Amino acid sequence: MRKYSPSCLIEDRQELKDSQVFKDLPRFLLLHGTEDRCVPYQKTHDLVYKMRSAGLDAHHKLYEGKTHTDSI
């Protein structure tokens, strides 16, 4: 699973944070429902923190009462 985890991929590539690779990426907006039982919304908060720490422009928006499969 580590191979496919966005958080792990960012951690493993911390040396790239000042490289052109990260600078060419667009802004990120991650959307997450607070009632998601598949992936806790705290994981999105943690991922955004890691993305920002790596120099990426990342943000998240939580949707109160939405689950993993609800339309946002």
N, CA, C and O of each residue as an XYZ file, in Angstrom:
288
protein
N       0.817     -1.198      0.000
C       0.000      0.000      0.000
C       0.863      1.266      0.000
O       0.459      2.295     -0.541
N       2.043      1.188      0.603
C       2.896      2.372      0.680
C       3.204      2.924     -0.721
O       3.302      4.137     -0.910
N       3.352      2.033     -1.681
C       3.677      2.429     -3.048
C       2.603      3.341     -3.650
O       2.910      4.177     -4.499
N       1.347      3.188     -3.218
C       0.239      3.937     -3.798
C      -0.309      5.032     -2.883
O      -1.269      5.714     -3.242
N       0.280      5.201     -1.735
C      -0.197      6.194     -0.774
C       0.324      7.588     -1.121
O       1.537      7.793     -1.168
N      -0.574      8.555     -1.365
C      -0.107      9.918     -1.658
C       0.766     10.494     -0.545
O       1.761     11.163     -0.822
N       0.401     10.241      0.704
C       1.205     10.748      1.820
C       2.615     10.184      1.790
O       3.588     10.916      1.973
N       2.722      8.893      1.562
C       4.041      8.255      1.528
C       4.853      8.713      0.325
O       6.066      8.899      0.427
N       4.197      8.893     -0.805
C       4.905      9.369     -1.988
C       5.514     10.745     -1.739
O       6.637     11.018     -2.162
N       4.774     11.605     -1.053
C       5.300     12.942     -0.737
C       6.448     12.836      0.267
O       7.478     13.488      0.100
N       6.276     12.023      1.305
C       7.338     11.839      2.298
C       8.604     11.318      1.649
O       9.701     11.793      1.943
N       8.455     10.346      0.768
C       9.604      9.729      0.121
C      10.304     10.680     -0.848
O      11.443     10.428     -1.242
N       9.658     11.736     -1.225
C      10.224     12.663     -2.201
C      10.468     14.051     -1.619
O      10.429     15.047     -2.342
N      10.716     14.115     -0.326
C      10.971     15.402      0.315
C      12.147     16.126     -0.330
O      12.189     17.356     -0.353
N      13.103     15.359     -0.853
C      14.257     15.998     -1.489
C      13.864     16.760     -2.753
O      14.645     17.567     -3.259
N      12.653     16.507     -3.265
C      12.192     17.195     -4.475
C      11.489     18.515     -4.182
O      11.128     19.238     -5.110
N      11.289     18.841     -2.904
C      10.439     19.990     -2.583
C      10.938     21.304     -3.191
O      10.131     22.195     -3.459
N      12.220     21.442     -3.410
C      12.749     22.658     -4.017
C      13.012     22.491     -5.505
O      13.535     23.400     -6.151
N      12.659     21.350     -6.045
C      12.941     21.103     -7.453
C      11.844     21.674     -8.346
O      10.783     22.071     -7.865
N      12.104     21.710     -9.618
C      11.142     22.212    -10.595
C       9.908     21.312    -10.683
O       8.832     21.769    -11.071
N      10.060     20.044    -10.327
C       8.934     19.097    -10.398
C       7.757     19.611     -9.595
O       6.642     19.659    -10.112
N       7.970     19.997     -8.347
C       6.888     20.479     -7.497
C       6.434     21.881     -7.907
O       5.255     22.212     -7.779
N       7.338     22.684     -8.384
C       6.986     24.058     -8.758
C       6.060     24.117     -9.964
O       5.316     25.085    -10.120
N       6.090     23.119    -10.804
C       5.254     23.087    -12.000
C       3.859     22.510    -11.746
O       3.016     22.524    -12.643
N       3.611     22.012    -10.558
C       2.303     21.430    -10.258
C       1.278     22.525     -9.962
O       1.626     23.578     -9.428
N       0.023     22.275    -10.309
C      -1.022     23.274    -10.029
C      -1.403     23.261     -8.555
O      -0.899     22.447     -7.781
N      -2.293     24.165     -8.176
C      -2.856     24.163     -6.827
C      -3.721     22.924     -6.647
O      -4.275     22.387     -7.606
N      -3.823     22.488     -5.413
C      -4.654     21.333     -5.086
C      -5.774     21.756     -4.146
O      -5.555     22.533     -3.217
N      -6.968     21.243     -4.392
C      -8.094     21.403     -3.485
C      -8.672     20.013     -3.257
O      -9.193     19.389     -4.182
N      -8.578     19.535     -2.029
C      -9.087     18.214     -1.670
C     -10.418     18.395     -0.944
O     -10.521     19.198     -0.016
N     -11.427     17.652     -1.365
C     -12.767     17.723     -0.791
C     -13.038     16.440     -0.018
O     -12.693     15.350     -0.475
N     -13.660     16.569      1.163
C     -13.874     15.380      1.982
C     -15.106     15.565      2.860
O     -15.327     16.640      3.418
N     -15.903     14.510      2.975
C     -17.077     14.514      3.846
C     -16.707     14.122      5.264
O     -15.870     13.245      5.474
N     -17.329     14.769      6.236
C     -17.005     14.490      7.636
C     -17.571     13.166      8.131
O     -17.159     12.670      9.180
N     -18.506     12.594      7.393
C     -19.099     11.309      7.792
C     -18.548     10.146      6.977
O     -19.145      9.070      6.956
N     -17.430     10.348      6.312
C     -16.771      9.301      5.535
C     -16.282      8.216      6.486
O     -15.506      8.502      7.398
N     -16.722      6.978      6.289
C     -16.300      5.854      7.124
C     -15.201      5.034      6.442
O     -14.595      4.176      7.084
N     -14.934      5.278      5.161
C     -13.869      4.560      4.444
C     -12.505      5.186      4.719
O     -11.529      4.490      4.997
N     -12.459      6.493      4.638
C     -11.227      7.245      4.878
C     -11.580      8.404      5.805
O     -12.306      9.309      5.393
N     -11.092      8.403      7.033
C     -11.407      9.493      7.952
C     -10.942     10.838      7.384
O      -9.876     10.937      6.777
N     -11.758     11.858      7.593
C     -11.418     13.170      7.024
C     -10.116     13.728      7.591
O      -9.506     14.596      6.967
N      -9.679     13.257      8.743
C      -8.401     13.702      9.308
C      -7.245     13.345      8.371
O      -6.226     14.036      8.349
N      -7.404     12.267      7.599
C      -6.359     11.879      6.647
C      -6.158     12.948      5.575
O      -5.035     13.185      5.131
N      -7.246     13.589      5.162
C      -7.132     14.662      4.175
C      -6.403     15.856      4.787
O      -5.550     16.469      4.145
N      -6.743     16.174      6.019
C      -6.050     17.266      6.721
C      -4.549     16.961      6.805
O      -3.718     17.831      6.548
N      -4.213     15.723      7.166
C      -2.809     15.328      7.275
C      -2.095     15.386      5.925
O      -0.944     15.817      5.848
N      -2.770     14.958      4.872
C      -2.176     14.993      3.538
C      -1.909     16.428      3.096
O      -0.844     16.724      2.555
N      -2.863     17.311      3.321
C      -2.667     18.718      2.954
C      -1.482     19.302      3.720
O      -0.688     20.053      3.153
N      -1.358     18.968      4.987
C      -0.222     19.441      5.777
C       1.101     18.962      5.155
O       2.044     19.741      5.017
N       1.158     17.688      4.787
C       2.376     17.147      4.167
C       2.647     17.800      2.819
O       3.797     18.086      2.484
N       1.599     18.036      2.052
C       1.772     18.682      0.749
C       2.329     20.092      0.919
O       3.242     20.502      0.203
N       1.770     20.821      1.871
C       2.270     22.182      2.126
C       3.709     22.157      2.618
O       4.517     22.999      2.226
N       4.030     21.195      3.475
C       5.395     21.066      3.979
C       6.381     20.785      2.854
O       7.557     21.139      2.941
N       5.892     20.149      1.803
C       6.734     19.836      0.645
C       6.777     20.996     -0.354
O       7.423     20.896     -1.397
N       6.090     22.088     -0.034
C       6.121     23.257     -0.904
C       4.994     23.337     -1.907
O       5.023     24.180     -2.804
N       4.000     22.474     -1.774
C       2.868     22.500     -2.703
C       1.790     23.445     -2.204
O       1.653     23.665     -1.000
N       1.038     23.991     -3.117
C      -0.089     24.867     -2.790
C      -1.324     23.979     -2.657
O      -1.981     23.668     -3.650
N      -1.636     23.576     -1.431
C      -2.721     22.627     -1.195
C      -3.694     23.163     -0.143
O      -3.305     23.825      0.819
N      -4.953     22.856     -0.360
C      -6.029     23.277      0.547
C      -7.060     22.157      0.614
O      -7.082     21.268     -0.237
N      -7.911     22.209      1.633
C      -8.988     21.232      1.712
C     -10.262     21.895      2.202
O     -10.243     22.922      2.880
N     -11.371     21.266      1.830
C     -12.688     21.742      2.255
C     -13.459     20.531      2.751
O     -13.559     19.512      2.067
N     -14.003     20.661      3.958
C     -14.786     19.588      4.542
C     -16.263     19.859      4.326
O     -16.729     20.994      4.419
N     -16.985     18.789      4.035
C     -18.433     18.883      3.842
C     -19.122     18.140      4.986
O     -19.072     16.913      5.078
N     -19.750     18.904      5.831
C     -20.421     18.374      7.016
C     -21.511     17.370      6.642
O     -22.380     17.660      5.819
N     -21.452     16.185      7.257
C     -22.478     15.178      7.068
C     -22.373     14.346      5.803
O     -23.190     13.447      5.601
N     -21.412     14.607      4.958
C     -21.269     13.848      3.705
C     -20.399     12.608      3.942
O     -19.485     12.622      4.766
N     -20.705     11.537      3.199
C     -19.958     10.290      3.322
C     -18.987     10.153      2.153
O     -18.774     11.096      1.390
N     -18.404      8.963      2.028
C     -17.441      8.699      0.962
C     -18.099      8.661     -0.419
O     -17.446      8.937     -1.425
N     -19.368      8.325     -0.469
C     -20.043      8.161     -1.765
C     -21.076      9.236     -2.063
O     -21.676      9.225     -3.138
N     -21.299     10.165     -1.137
C     -22.231     11.261     -1.409
C     -21.660     12.191     -2.467
O     -20.447     12.379     -2.555
N     -22.538     12.766     -3.261
C     -22.110     13.806     -4.203
C     -21.778     15.060     -3.417
O     -22.475     15.432     -2.473
N     -20.703     15.696     -3.829
C     -20.310     16.948     -3.184
C     -20.482     18.062     -4.193
O     -20.213     19.223     -3.883
